Structures are given as structure tokens and as C-alpha cells.
Amino acid sequence: MGMRKSMSRNPNMLRTMIGTGLTLVLVLSYAVYSNTVDTEYYGYTTTNSEVEMDLQEIESGKAEWFVSTESAITWTNLSLYGLQDGMTVRIEASGTDWYYSPLLGSQDADNFNCGEQNIEASQTCEYASVHESNVESESHNMRGIVSLELPIDGLGYLQGEDQSAAEQGAIELIDRENKSVTWRIAVLQSGSILDSEGIDPTFTIVTHEIISVEVFALDPIQESVYSFATLVGCFAFLLFLPLLVYFSARRKQAIEEQMRINAPEPEQ
């Protein structure tokens, strides 16, 4: 009743509400547009190259190998063929700790990585310099992640005051992750290193180097259209209830007026 009386006393209220809503939409749209154009975020692109390492036997005829790396590494992947059930594979990294989980790279956990904030990642990912896994078939894989700071897909983002500061920040990030590491790989059974005959190891790493740094920019026209549509929808929703009450009251008033007009004159 209050809304209906207010509307009837002030016929310009509807125009005022719509005008105010559209003004707020335009102001907020401009704010979204200006923040989209003026950004402090930069995207940096790195190489994402898989390199096969040349493993060397520590002792001739023994299933124990080593290789040294001096790169910014995300993924490591060890593949072994010619094994038997009951053996154990051990990887030791002298110079860094690294993450290992049987779920890394597996088809049962698509896109799983140890940087995810979930219970599964925290329960299965181990962070240490030495990791072991049990062999269950002739072929065996062990995948690990050395750094969670580097962009796994080769594209990352950072904040910077300007282009120069962003480029310097990306270079410093890569430099921090450039580590000298010696990897020792061994195949054991009952705690003893086996003979290497018939065992074929392949060890690859994914390295990263800076390619380019560019300002992070969305399409301002597209984003403004999306923002404008979102804001219009929000205000339309907020205006829906009072407008519904207003038009319902007007409709009821018109029906009552028509009923009074059509009502028969009382007999004298």
C-alpha cells in the first residue's frame, strides 16, 4: 500500500528510479573499463621444453646412474623398462628438494599437480630430496615437480610498476630457480642395487627460460560490454520488485475504476 500511494502521489518516481539506475550503471562501467586498461599485471612467457638427459652409470654394470642439471626445472620424468615386480626405484636430488606423487601425470588424475590446494594433493605429494616407488610391472614411471613458482604451462603472471620492472621480476624469478642439482637414480631389490643388464632408463626434464614479458590486457570493448550487461542485469533485478508492485497497483486501480464505471446505477 505504501509503494502504491507513493507512486500515485509522485508520478515521476519511476523515471527517477530508472534514471538513477542507468547513471550508476554508466559510472560503474567506466570504472571497470578504466581498471581494465590501466593494469599493473604482466604476463611472462617462458620456454617449456622437454630435454632428455644423458645418464651415466656410477659403476659399470650396476643399475645406478647420475646426471647434473643447471636449469630452472618444473617437471622431471623417469621412465624405466625391463623391470620386475618387487623392485624399488629411488631418485635422489643433491641440491634441491622436489615434489613426488604417484598421481603426477597419471591418467587417473588429469592435470593433477602438487600446487593444488586440496586434500588429495596434501596427502599424496611428498617434498624431499629422495623419493622411492615400488615397481609393479615391466615398465615404470616416476614424475616429479621441482618448482611450483615456475609456470608449468609456460605462461605466468606478476605485478610490476612498469614494463621494465616486470621484465626484471620475471628474470629474477627464473634466476632464483636456476639450481645446480645432481640426480642419482637407482634400481634396488631387497636394499641392494641390481645389475643394469636389460634395464633401459630415460630421464627427461622440462626447463624454462624467459621469452617475453607483455602487459596483461583484456579486450576493453568486450569486457566493457560484459560488465555493462552484468550491471544492467543486477539493477534490473533490484528494480523488478518495486516496479512489479507499482504496475500491479496501477492495474488493480484500472480494474476497480472500470468496475465502478460499469456498475449499474442504483434504483430510485
C-alpha positions as CSV (number, residue, x, y, z in Angstrom):
1,M,0.0,0.0,0.0
2,G,2.9,2.4,0.8
3,M,4.5,1.9,-2.5
4,R,1.2,2.3,-4.4
5,K,0.4,5.6,-2.6
6,S,3.9,6.8,-3.1
7,M,3.7,6.1,-6.8
8,S,0.3,7.7,-7.1
9,R,1.5,10.9,-5.4
10,N,4.7,11.1,-7.3
11,P,4.3,10.0,-11.0
12,N,7.9,11.0,-11.7
13,M,9.3,8.3,-9.2
14,L,9.5,5.7,-11.9
15,R,11.6,7.9,-14.2
16,T,13.8,8.9,-11.3
17,M,14.5,5.3,-10.3
18,I,15.3,4.3,-13.9
19,G,17.5,7.4,-14.4
20,T,19.4,6.8,-11.2
21,G,19.9,3.2,-12.1
22,L,21.3,3.9,-15.6
23,T,23.6,6.6,-14.1
24,L,25.1,4.1,-11.7
25,V,25.4,1.6,-14.5
26,L,27.4,4.1,-16.6
27,V,29.6,5.1,-13.7
28,L,30.5,1.6,-12.7
29,S,31.0,0.6,-16.4
30,Y,33.5,3.4,-16.7
31,A,35.3,2.2,-13.5
32,V,35.6,-1.3,-14.9
33,Y,36.8,0.0,-18.2
34,S,39.5,2.2,-16.7
35,N,40.7,-0.6,-14.4
36,T,40.9,-2.9,-17.4
37,V,43.0,-0.5,-19.4
38,D,45.3,0.7,-16.6
39,T,46.7,-2.5,-15.1
40,E,49.8,-3.4,-13.1
41,Y,49.7,-7.1,-14.2
42,Y,52.1,-8.5,-16.8
43,G,52.2,-11.9,-18.4
44,Y,55.5,-13.5,-19.0
45,T,56.1,-16.4,-21.4
46,T,58.9,-19.0,-21.0
47,T,60.2,-21.9,-22.9
48,N,58.5,-25.1,-21.9
49,S,61.0,-27.6,-23.4
50,E,61.4,-31.2,-22.5
51,V,65.1,-32.2,-22.6
52,E,66.3,-35.8,-22.4
53,M,69.3,-36.1,-20.2
54,D,72.4,-38.3,-20.8
55,L,72.5,-40.7,-17.8
56,Q,75.9,-42.0,-16.8
57,E,76.5,-45.3,-14.9
58,I,78.1,-44.7,-11.5
59,E,79.6,-48.2,-11.5
60,S,79.8,-50.2,-14.7
61,G,77.2,-52.9,-14.9
62,K,75.2,-51.6,-12.0
63,A,71.6,-50.1,-12.2
64,E,72.7,-46.8,-10.8
65,W,73.1,-43.6,-12.8
66,F,73.7,-39.9,-12.4
67,V,73.3,-36.6,-14.3
68,S,73.8,-33.0,-13.3
69,T,71.5,-30.1,-14.3
70,E,71.8,-26.3,-14.0
71,S,68.4,-25.2,-15.2
72,A,65.1,-23.8,-14.0
73,I,63.0,-27.0,-13.9
74,T,59.4,-27.8,-13.3
75,W,58.8,-31.4,-14.4
76,T,61.0,-34.4,-14.2
77,N,60.1,-37.7,-15.8
78,L,61.9,-41.0,-15.3
79,S,60.9,-44.0,-17.5
80,L,62.4,-47.4,-16.9
81,Y,61.9,-50.6,-18.9
82,G,63.0,-54.2,-18.2
83,L,62.0,-54.2,-14.6
84,Q,60.2,-56.8,-12.5
85,D,57.5,-56.7,-9.8
86,G,59.0,-56.3,-6.4
87,M,61.8,-53.9,-7.4
88,T,62.2,-50.4,-6.0
89,V,63.2,-47.3,-7.9
90,R,65.0,-44.5,-6.0
91,I,65.7,-40.9,-7.1
92,E,68.0,-38.7,-5.1
93,A,68.5,-35.0,-5.9
94,S,71.6,-33.4,-4.4
95,G,71.0,-29.7,-4.3
96,T,67.2,-29.4,-4.0
97,D,64.1,-30.9,-2.6
98,W,61.3,-31.8,-5.0
99,Y,57.7,-33.0,-5.0
100,Y,56.7,-36.5,-5.9
101,S,53.3,-38.2,-6.1
102,P,52.2,-41.3,-7.9
103,L,49.3,-39.2,-9.2
104,L,51.5,-36.8,-11.1
105,G,51.0,-37.2,-14.8
106,S,48.7,-40.2,-14.3
107,Q,45.5,-40.7,-16.4
108,D,43.5,-41.3,-13.2
109,A,44.2,-37.7,-12.0
110,D,44.1,-35.4,-15.1
111,N,46.0,-32.1,-14.6
112,F,46.9,-33.0,-11.1
113,N,49.9,-31.1,-9.6
114,C,51.2,-30.7,-6.1
115,G,50.4,-27.0,-6.0
116,E,46.7,-27.6,-5.9
117,Q,45.0,-26.6,-2.6
118,N,43.1,-29.8,-1.9
119,I,43.2,-32.7,0.4
120,E,44.3,-35.2,-2.2
121,A,47.4,-33.1,-3.1
122,S,48.4,-32.5,0.5
123,Q,48.0,-36.2,1.4
124,T,49.9,-37.7,-1.6
125,C,52.6,-35.2,-2.5
126,E,55.9,-35.5,-0.6
127,Y,58.6,-32.8,-0.6
128,A,62.1,-34.2,0.0
129,S,65.4,-34.7,-1.8
130,V,64.9,-38.5,-2.0
131,H,61.9,-40.4,-3.2
132,E,61.2,-44.1,-3.8
133,S,58.5,-46.1,-5.5
134,N,57.7,-49.8,-5.8
135,V,57.7,-51.5,-9.2
136,E,54.6,-53.4,-10.2
137,S,55.2,-54.1,-13.9
138,E,57.9,-54.3,-16.6
139,S,57.8,-50.6,-17.2
140,H,57.8,-47.9,-14.5
141,N,57.4,-44.1,-14.4
142,M,58.3,-41.6,-11.7
143,R,57.3,-38.0,-12.3
144,G,58.2,-35.1,-10.1
145,I,57.9,-31.3,-9.8
146,V,61.0,-29.3,-8.8
147,S,59.5,-25.8,-8.6
148,L,55.9,-24.6,-8.0
149,E,57.0,-21.0,-8.7
150,L,57.6,-21.5,-12.4
151,P,54.7,-21.6,-14.8
152,I,54.0,-25.2,-15.6
153,D,52.3,-24.3,-18.9
154,G,54.9,-21.7,-19.8
155,L,52.8,-18.7,-19.1
156,G,52.8,-16.9,-15.8
157,Y,51.7,-13.5,-14.3
158,L,53.2,-11.0,-12.0
159,Q,52.8,-7.4,-10.8
160,G,55.1,-4.6,-11.8
161,E,55.1,-0.8,-11.7
162,D,56.1,-0.7,-15.4
163,Q,57.4,-2.9,-18.3
164,S,61.0,-2.7,-17.1
165,A,60.1,-3.7,-13.5
166,A,58.0,-6.6,-14.8
167,E,60.8,-7.8,-17.0
168,Q,63.3,-7.6,-14.1
169,G,60.9,-9.5,-11.8
170,A,60.5,-12.3,-14.4
171,I,64.3,-12.6,-14.9
172,E,64.9,-12.7,-11.1
173,L,62.2,-15.5,-10.8
174,I,64.0,-17.7,-13.4
175,D,67.4,-16.9,-11.8
176,R,66.2,-18.0,-8.4
177,E,65.0,-21.3,-9.8
178,N,68.2,-22.0,-11.7
179,K,69.8,-24.6,-9.4
180,S,72.8,-26.9,-9.7
181,V,71.4,-30.4,-9.0
182,T,72.9,-33.8,-9.3
183,W,70.4,-36.6,-9.8
184,R,71.1,-40.1,-8.8
185,I,68.8,-42.9,-10.0
186,A,69.0,-46.5,-8.7
187,V,67.0,-49.7,-9.1
188,L,67.1,-51.9,-6.0
189,Q,65.8,-55.2,-4.7
190,S,65.9,-56.1,-1.0
191,G,68.0,-53.0,-0.5
192,S,70.8,-53.9,-3.0
193,I,71.5,-52.3,-6.3
194,L,70.7,-54.6,-9.2
195,D,72.7,-55.3,-12.4
196,S,71.8,-52.9,-15.2
197,E,71.6,-55.6,-17.9
198,G,68.3,-55.4,-19.6
199,I,67.2,-52.2,-17.8
200,D,66.7,-49.2,-20.0
201,P,66.3,-45.8,-18.3
202,T,65.2,-42.5,-19.8
203,F,65.3,-39.3,-17.7
204,T,63.8,-36.0,-19.1
205,I,63.3,-32.6,-17.5
206,V,61.2,-29.6,-18.5
207,T,63.2,-26.3,-18.4
208,H,62.2,-22.7,-18.5
209,E,63.8,-19.6,-19.9
210,I,62.2,-16.1,-20.4
211,I,60.9,-15.5,-23.9
212,S,58.9,-12.3,-23.5
213,V,57.1,-10.1,-20.9
214,E,53.9,-8.3,-22.0
215,V,51.4,-6.2,-20.2
216,F,48.3,-8.1,-19.3
217,A,45.4,-6.6,-21.2
218,L,41.9,-7.7,-21.8
219,D,39.8,-6.6,-24.7
220,P,38.4,-3.3,-23.2
221,I,35.4,-3.2,-25.6
222,Q,34.4,-6.8,-24.9
223,E,35.0,-6.5,-21.1
224,S,33.0,-3.3,-21.0
225,V,30.1,-4.9,-22.8
226,Y,30.2,-7.8,-20.4
227,S,30.4,-5.5,-17.4
228,F,27.6,-3.3,-18.7
229,A,25.4,-6.3,-19.3
230,T,26.1,-7.6,-15.8
231,L,25.4,-4.3,-14.1
232,V,22.2,-3.8,-16.1
233,G,21.1,-7.2,-15.0
234,C,21.8,-6.5,-11.4
235,F,19.9,-3.2,-11.4
236,A,17.1,-4.7,-13.3
237,F,16.8,-7.4,-10.7
238,L,16.8,-4.7,-7.9
239,L,14.1,-2.7,-9.7
240,F,12.0,-5.7,-10.6
241,L,10.1,-5.9,-7.2
242,P,9.1,-2.2,-6.8
243,L,8.2,-2.0,-10.5
244,L,6.1,-5.1,-10.1
245,V,4.3,-3.7,-7.1
246,Y,3.8,-0.4,-9.0
247,F,2.3,-1.9,-12.2
248,S,0.2,-4.3,-10.1
249,A,-1.2,-1.4,-8.2
250,R,-1.9,0.6,-11.4
251,R,-3.6,-2.5,-13.0
252,K,-5.7,-3.0,-9.9
253,Q,-6.7,0.6,-9.8
254,A,-7.7,0.5,-13.5
255,I,-9.8,-2.6,-12.9
256,E,-11.5,-1.0,-10.0
257,E,-12.2,2.1,-12.0
258,Q,-13.6,0.1,-14.8
259,M,-15.9,-1.8,-12.4
260,R,-17.2,1.5,-11.0
261,I,-17.9,2.7,-14.5
262,N,-19.7,-0.4,-15.5
263,A,-21.6,-0.7,-12.2
264,P,-25.4,-0.3,-12.7
265,E,-27.0,2.8,-11.3
266,P,-28.9,2.1,-8.1
267,E,-32.7,2.1,-8.5
268,Q,-34.5,5.1,-7.1
